[in-house]
Amino acid sequence: MKKIAFLISGNIRIYEKNLVFFEEIKKILKDFEIIIVSSIWKNQEDLENFKEKYKIKFINQIKQKNWNDKINAVKFVTGEENLSWKIENVFHMWHSIIENVHFLEKINSENNLNIDYVCRFRTDIINLKSIENLKNDLIDLENEEFLISSNRHFKGITDLFFIAKYQTFLKLKNIFSFFDKFSQENRVFNPEYIFYCFLSESKFKIKIAHKFNLALIRMEEAKPTKRVYVPLKDKINMKMIKRKIKLLKLINGVKYIFK
């Protein structure tokens, strides 16, 4: 039986809608052994409830870091900053994911788990449509390839949910070096855009899941904290990204017609 580790990182969030969504995923992947591995911030409430609700097998508590230097290095943002995402939270998010990757690597080795796939999973997302194609997309996944949801690609690739083979997923540990390079080049900061650029410039392949649409359970309202400006290079790149994603979706649709 193939094994897939679901990584739940950072904040403790418990939503019944997400639990329903997760149960649906487990039914779709009933031929897989699902192992929940979590690295969460210290001193959070509802820890025991969280562990019980999600049946977490391995859990680790980590400290948040101060990101002021990296935040100060950011010069430009897109208009969604501080509205649908915050710069500090993006760094917190990736820190917790990378810490979770290190923890996964440790427990995989110590317990001889032989994990085949890894999924980045947030507990504040739900599915908008059927996810019946997820298993087929997962089975078809190749090395150096990331499986991404089919929606929420506003400026690049969503970081809410993605899957890769174990050894491929471990290579995410290099993403903070890429963040530094991005800031040094005065490129525009946007989480979807940076994630796309990291995957693309690191020579990973992007696979769009077929009709696998997600939504966030909650949203916040605010205004950007940095200057809203997209350099011409990034503006052109974002347009090309949108066209590429549309093409990948079209290819998906044609593929499923002939299945």
N, C-alpha and C positions, 0 to 999 in steps of 0.2 A: 504493500500500500504506500502510495506517495504521501509525503508529509509537507504541509504548508504552515509556516509560522506567521501569525498575525501580530504585528507590532502595534501596540497602543502606547503612545508616548506623551509625556508632558502632563497636562491638566487632567484631573478626574472629572469626567462628565458622564452623567447617567440619564439617558432619555429612553422612555419606553418605545418610541418610534424607531430609535436606532437598534434597540434590542430585537424588535420584530424584523428589521432589515437584516441583522446579523444571523438570526435564525433562518431566514430565507437563504442566505449565502451558504450556511451549513448544510441545508437540504440539497442545494444545487451541487455542492462539493462533498456529498455523502461518501464518495469513494476515496476521499482523502482523509488523512488524519490531521486534524486542525489543532495546533498548539498555540496558545496565547502567551506571548512574551511581552512584558510591560516594564518600561522605565518611566517613572512618574516623579513629579516634584515632591520634595519632602514636606511634611507637616500639613498635608491636605486632609480634609474631612471625608467621611464616607469610604475610607479605604477598605474596610472589611466588606461593606455592601458592594463596592466596586468589584472586588475580587470574586465575590460570590455570584454576582449578576453575570459577569463575563467568563466565569470559570477559568480564571487566570492561573496558569500552571507555574510560571516563573515571573517573579516581580522584583524590581529593583528601585530604590529611592535615590534620587539625584538632586544636586543643588543647582539652582539657577545661577547664571553668570551675569556680570555687568558688561553690557555691549556698547557703552557710550563711545568708545574710540571708533568702533566699526560704524555706528550710527552717524557720527560726525564726518566720517569719510564719504558718506552718501551725499551727492550733490543734487541729483534730479530724481523725481518720482513721477509716476502716472497719477491721473486724477482720482483714482480709487483709494490712494493712500490715506489711512486714518478713517476711511469710510467702511471698506470691506476688509482691509488688512492694515496692520501697524508694523512699522519697520522693526521695532524691538521684538514684537511677537514672532516675526519671521525668523529672527536669529534664535529666539528661545525655541521655536518649533524645530528648526534643524538641529540645534544642539541636543534636544531630547531624542530626536530620531537617531542621530549618530551615536549617542550614548546607548540607545537601545540596540543598535547594530553591534556595538562592542559587547554588550551584555549577551546578545544572541550568540555571537561567535564564541563567547566563553562557555555558556551553558550547552551549546551544541557539541563542543569538544569534550567537556567534562562528563556529559551524559550519553555520549555516542548517539545522538538523536538522528544524525544523517538527514538533516532538513533538505528538501528538494526545492521548495519555493518560499519566497517571503513576500508578505503583503503589508504595505503601509496602510493602516486603518484608523480612521477617526471615529470617535463615538458620538459625534454631533452631525453625522450625515445620514441621509435616507435615500432610497432609490425612487425615481420618478416613474419608471416603467419596469417591464419584466427584465429579469437578469438571466433568462434561460440560456443565453449564449455564452455566459461567463466561463463555464467549464470547457467548452470547445476552444475558446480563445486562450485559456490557460494551458491546455494540453498542447496547443500549437506553438507555445512560447519557445523562443530559441535563446541561446546564449547571447549576451550583450544586448538584450532587448528588454524594454520596459513596457508593460501593458498598462494603459491609461484609460480612464473613463472616457466616454464619447462626448461629453459636454463640459462646460465650464472652462473653455479655453479662450479666455477673454483677451489675453495678451501673449499667450504661449501655451503651456501645458499645466493643468491643474496638479497641485501637490496634495490633494485631499485623499486620494486613493490610487495606489499603483502596485504592481506585482512584477517581480523578476525572479529568475532562478537564483538560488542561494549565493553562488560565487559572484554573480553579476551584481546583486544587491549590496554585497559587502563593499563594492567600489564606490558607493556613495560617501564613504568616509573622506573622500578628497574634496567634497563640495565647499568647505570653508576656504580652502586655498583658491578656489574659483571665485568665491565672493570677493576676496581681497583683490584679485586680478581685475574683477569687474569694476570695483570702486576706483582703482588706480587708473583705469581707462576712461573714467568719467562717463560711464554708461548709465542709462536710466534704470532705477531700482523698481522692480515689480516682481513679485514672487513667481507668477506663472512664466514671465519672460525669462527670468534668470534660470529657472529649472529647465526650460526648453533649451536655452543656450548651453547650459552645463551638459545635458544629455547629447546635444548635437555636436558641440565642440570636443566632447570626450569620445566621440565616435560610437556612442550607443545608438541602437535602433529604437524607434518609437512605434509601438503598435497600439492602435486605437481599438478599444473594445467595441464590439458591435451592439449598438442600441443599449448601452449601459449608462444611463443618465442618473446623475446624483444631484442632491440639493442639500444646502446647509439648513439645520433646524432653526438656527437663530442668526440674526444679523444685527450689527450695531450701526448707528449713524453718527457721523462726525465730519470734520474737514481735514484736508491734508496739512501736514506739519512742515513739509518741505516745498520748495519751488516746483510747481507742476510744469515740466518741460521734457519733451521727448526729442533727443538729437536726431538729425536726419537719418543717420546710419541705422539707429534703432527703429525709427518709424518705418523705413523701407523693410527692415528685417521682420518686423511684426506683421506687415502685410503679406510677406512671403510665407511666414509661418501659417497664417490663416488659410492661405491657398493650399499649402501642403496638407494641412489637417483636413480640409474639404476633400482633397484628392484621396487621402487615406480612407476617409469615410465612404467615398464612392467605390473604391476598390473593395472595401468590406462588403458593401451591398451587393456588388456583382459576385463576389465569392460565395455569399450565402444563397444567392439565387440558384447556383449550380451545385450546392451541397445536397 
